[in-house]
């Protein structure tokens, strides 16, 4: 962390995370592809479940980011007892969070879908899918925790292997459990959820094995919840969770607005979020890889290495987003056909993908700025930038533009919202982050 060339180090840590996140996105796409073969209502239901799934993932990642940041700073300070406390507390928090979603999954799914649509077919599909995902959420929470422990000490390759295992199992089991192949019961959308959960639990088990066998810098000897450590984890983790929670709220509200046009409009939004993950995940992998490098070198008072990491990350993120922009502009119909798109969905979705993707390059810069804020222990700045984009600009923008009755016009709210978030992030990058780094000599 402190001596390797930054480019080599960033590649070493980030590339396996990028690959693993691309794999994660790929099997989400495959999952949705098989669901779309049932019918468009099933795909719409799974799309409407996205905010709750994103909420689970956000809580897991937020806790992981807080734990990861604390572990990396403690390693930079050579405080190994604090490292172990952070790891132990992070594992226990993940179990606690999973129990919360067990309750949610048993009580709220039908109510959740009924607040968005009165289509009983979509509601029933959605309840089946979401109940399985939430009640068995221990898989996603433990998988992400184990991966973050590996990443915090530079063992990202093992993290990638766990992701690959989960992805392969999910892809294999999806058609088997959805359509009842090879003597398995035909479970429909529930089968898609069960396939996902089996992949997550398997990845979590393998991640635990790798941590116990190969992660020599972290020793989980006892499961002790240290409340001071929990507070430090949440200080960074809750704002990070709130980033994704805000996104979940925004998508929920956007679905309600788009239902005023048609359920196909909701399906188009669902396609966008499935495909955009494939573009954004490499940047989020870069984000996750640069956080421990920045946190370590900041803790070690190495200003030049800290700044070098930031500016190299900007260049890489921009390059990735340019590629994503070109793909969305040139091949929107081909992307939509992955999900068995009807003629109506092709007509709506191709315009949506082209307009929304205009914001990609700006979004890549914002993601890197948010990582810098988190690595320096100020996740609140990241949270505010997301609130500006999602809640203060995007949702009101979509709502106002919907009154014109032209669905194509609604998508323009996305690039407008990204401009607002970019201006905010660049201001605080200069006024807070770079200034804090310079004064840490």
N, C-alpha and C positions, 0 to 999 in steps of 0.2 A: 504493500500500500504506500509505503513512504519512499521507495527507491527505484522501482521499475519505471521505465519511460511511460508517460501518461497514455499515449496512444496504444501501446501494447497492453497496459493495465486495463484501460477502458474496454478494449476488445476482449481481453481475457475474461473479465467479469460480466460485461454486458452481452456479448455475443451469445453465450449459452442461454441467458435469460431471454434475449430476443427470439432465439429459435424456439425455446419452450413456450413463449407466449404466442408465437405464430402457430405452433402446433395446437395450443389451446384454442385459438381462434378458428383454426382449420376444423377441429372436431366440433366446435359450436356450429360452424357452417354445415358440416356433414349432418349433424343432429337436426338442424332446421330443414335441410334438404329432404331427409326421410320423412319428417313430419309433414312437409308440404305435399308429399305424395299421397297423404291421407285425403286432404282437401284444403281449400283456402281458409275455411273456418278454423281448422286445427292450427294452421300456421299463424293465423291472426291471434288465436288464444295464447300460443306460446310467445308471440311478440308482446302481447299485453302483460304477460308474466315477467317480462324482462326487468321492470323496475324493482320488483322484490328480489329477483336473483341478483341484480346489480347491488342491491342493498346488502345482501349477505356477503357478496364478494368484496364490497367496499369496506365492511366492518372487519373482515379477515385481513384485507390488504392494509387498512389503516392501522390495525393493531400490529401487523407485521412491520410496517414502515417505522412505527414508533419504537418497537423492539429492536429493529435493525439499526436505526440511528443511534439508540442508546448503547447497543453492543459495540458498534464501530467507534463511537467516541470513547468508550471505556477501554477498548483495545488500544486506541491511540494514546490513552493516559496510562496504559499498563495496569489497569484496575480489574483484575481477573475475577475477584469475588463479585463485583458489580456486574460483570459480564454474565456470570452464572445465574445471578438473581434475575436479571432481565430475561434470560432464556426460560427459566422455571416459571416466572410470572406470566410470560407470554403464552406458554402452553396451557396453563390453568385458565387464563382469560378466554382462550379459544374454545375450551370445553364449556365454559359458562355461556358464551355467545351462542353456541350451538343449541344449548338447552332453551334459550330465549326463543329461537326460531322453531323449536319443536312445538312450543305453546302457540306461536303464531300460526303454524301450519295446521294445527288441530282446530283452531277457532275461526280464523279470519278469511281464508281463500274465497269462499262463496260471496261474502260481503264485499270483498275487494273487487271482484269482477262485476258484481251487480251494480256497483257505483259507476261503472263505465259503459255498460251496454245492457240491453234487455233481450239480446239474442241468446236464447237458452242453449243452443248448440255450442256457441263460443264459451258461454259460462261453464257448461259441463266439462268441455275439453280443458278449460283453464284450471278448474278446481282439481281435476285428476292430476294434471301435470305439476301444479304448484304445491299441492299437498305432499307429494312424494319428495320434491326437491327440498322443502323446508323441514319436514320431519326427519329426514336423513341428512341434514346439513352438516353433521359432524365431519363428513368427508372433506368438504371444501374448506372448513376452518382449519382442520389439522394438516391438510395438504399444504396450504399456503404458509402456515406457521413453520412447518418443517423446511419448506423451500427457503424461507427468509433466514432461518438459522444457518443454512448452508451458504447462502449468498453473503451474509454478513461477515463471513470469514474467508471469502474468496473461493468457495467450493461450488461455483455455479454450474460446473459440468455435471455434478451429481444431481443438482436441481433440475437440469434439463432432462436427465434420464428418467426422473420420476414423472415429469410431464409427458414424456414420450410413452411411458407405460400406461398412464391414464388415458391418453389420446387413443392409443391402439385398442385398448379394451373397449372404450366407448364406441369407436368406429365399427368394431367387429360386432358388438352386442346390439347396436341400434337397429339394424334391419331384422335381426333375429327376434328381439323382444317386441318390436313394433308390429311386425307382420306375422309372427309366430312361425318362424322357419325352423327346420331341423327338429321338430317335435316340441319346441318351446311354446308356451301359451301366447296367443295373440293379444297384446296388451295395449296397442295403440299409443296414445301420447304418454300414458303411464310408463310404457316400455322405454320411451325415450328418456324419461326422467330417471328410471331405474338404471339404465345403461350409463348415464352420466354419473350417478352416485357411486356405482361400482368402480368406475374409473377413478373417481376422486379418492375413495377409501383405499384402493390399491396403491395409488400414488402416495397417499399419506403414510401407509405402512412401510413402503420402500424408503420414503424420506426419513422416517424415524430410524430405520436400520442404518442408513448412511450417516446420520448424525451420531448415533451411538458408536459406530465402528470407525469413522474417518474424521469426524470433527473434533480434533484434539484441543482446540482453543476454548471449546464450550463443554462443560461437564454438567449434565443434568443429573444430579445425585439425589435430590429430594424435591418433591413438588411443594414448594413453599410460595405462598402469595405474599410478597412484600409490598405493603401499601405505598411506601415512598417510591418504590420502583414502578408500581402500577401508575402512580400519578405522573411520573416522568414519561412513561410509555404513552399514556393518553394525552399528555401535553402536545406531543407531535402527532399521535395516532388519531385522536378525535377530529382535528381539522382535516386530516387526510381522509378519514372516513366520511366526513361531512362533504368533501369534494364529490364523492361518488353518490352519497345520499341526496345531495342537491340535484345531481344528474338524474337519479331515480324519480325524484319529485317532478322534475321538468318533463321527463318522458311520460309520466302518468298524466300530467296536465295536457301535454301535447296530444296524447291519444284521445283524451276527452274532446279536445277542440277538433281534431281531424275526423272523429266520428260524425261530426256535423256535416262532413262531405260524404264519407262512405267508409265501410269497413275495409275496403281495398286501400284507401288512403292510409289507414293504420298499418296495413300489411306493407305498404311502401316504406313507411317509416321503420318498420321492423327489419326490412331488407337492408336499409341504409345502415342501421346500427350493427347488424351482423357483419356486413362487408367492411364498414369503416374500422371495425376492430382489427381486421386483417392488416389495415394500413397503419393504424395507431399503435398496435402492439409492439412493433420494433422500437418505436419511440418510447413507449412505456418501459420496455426492456432496458433501453439506454438510460432512462430516468432512474430505474431501480439500480442499475449498475453504477451510476455516477454518485448517488447519494452516499454510499459508504466511503467512496474515494474522497469526496469533498469533506465529509464529516471527519474522517481520519486525519487528513492533512490540515484541516482547520484546527483540530485538537492538538496536532503536532506543531502548530504555528508555521506551517510551510505555505506562505502566501502565493508564491509563484506557481506551485503545483496545483493549488486550489483554483486559481484563475485559469490556468491552462486547461484544466478539466472542463470548466464551464464553457469556454469559447470553442473548444473542439466538439463538445456535445451539440452546440448550436449548429455547427456546420453539418454534422452527421444527420441531425434531425431534419434540417432543411432539405438535404438530399433525398431522404426517405420520403418526405412529404411531396416533393416534386414528382417522384415516381408514382405515388398514389394519386395525385391530381391528374396526371396523364392517363392513368388506367381508367379512372372514373369518367373522364371526358371522352375517351375514345371507345370504350367498351361497356357502356351502361346496360345495353340490352343483354349482352352475354352474361353480365353479373346477375341480372334479374332472372335469367333462365335457370340459374343454379337452383332456384326455389320454385321451379315449375310454374312460372308466372303466366297468368292469363293475359289476354290481349289488353284488357283494361289496366291490369297492373303494369304491363310494359309501357303503356302510354303515360301513366302517372309517374311511374318510378324512374324512367329514363331522364325526364326533366328534373326530378328531385335530385337524383345523384349528381347530375351536371352542375346544378346551382349550388348545392350544399358543399361540394368538393372545392369550390372556390376558396373556402376558408381554411383548407388544409395547411398551407405553409404557415399562416399566422398561428394556427393551433399548435403546430410543432414547436414554435418558439415559446409559446405560452407554457407548454408542458415542461420544457427545460427550465424556465424561470421558476415554476412551481417546485421542481425538484431542488433547485438551489435554496429556495426559502425553507423547505423542509429539512434539508441537510444542515442548515444553520440554526435549526431549532425553532423556526417561526412558521409553523404550518398555518397560522391564522391568515397570513398574507395570501397563501394559496387558496384558502377557503373563500376569502373575499373576492378574489379574481373569478372564481367559479360562480359565486352568487351573482356577481355583475353580469357574467355571460348568460347563465342559465335562467335565473329568476328575474333579474331586473331588466334584461334586454330581450332574450330569446322568447320566453313564454309570452310576455306582453306583446312583443312584435308579431308573433304568430297569431295571437288573438285579434290584434287590431287589423292585420292584413287579411284575416279570414272574413271580415265584414264586406270585403270587396267581392266575395263570391268566386274568386279565381284561385284555385288550388296552387297553380304554378307560382303565383305571387307570394304565397305563404312561405315558400322555402327561402326567399331572400333574407328572412330574419336571421338565418344562420350566419352568413358572412358579416352582417351588421353586428351581431353579438360578438363575433370573434375580434372585430376591430376594437370594440370597447374593452375587451379583456386584454388584448395586446398592449394597448396604450397604458393601462394600469400596471401590467407586469413590467414593462420596460422602465417605467418611472421608478418602481420600487427596487428593481434590479440595481439601478444606479444609486438611488438615495439610501437604500438599506443594505443590500447584499454586498455590493462591491466596496462600499464604505466600511462595512463591518470587517470584511476580509483584510482590507488595507490597514486597519488599526489593530490587527491581531499579530503584528510582527513581534 
